[in-house]
């Protein structure tokens, strides 16, 4: 599945992937350990707003990574740049 996603980014979307990594286990632990292994300067992770009830019963993956990480974490949501202070390029 990972190889298919990497191939799609290159062929269908015109992007490039510098490296890809596969881990099994708890995602938040694996992401934090991988960031240490490759000495990442910044971790970027997707996130979404949780309903109030979801927040009561547990943290999202992004929140768990944010709590465990020993380096900066940028959480990007699916709302686009509606609430961003930086203007878009024309």
Buried (B, 14 or more C-beta within 10 A) or exposed (E): EEEEEBEEBEEEEEEEEEEEEEEEEEEBEBBBBBBEEEEBEEBEBEBEEBEEEEEEEEBBBBBBBBEBBEEEBEBEEEEEEEEEEEEEEE
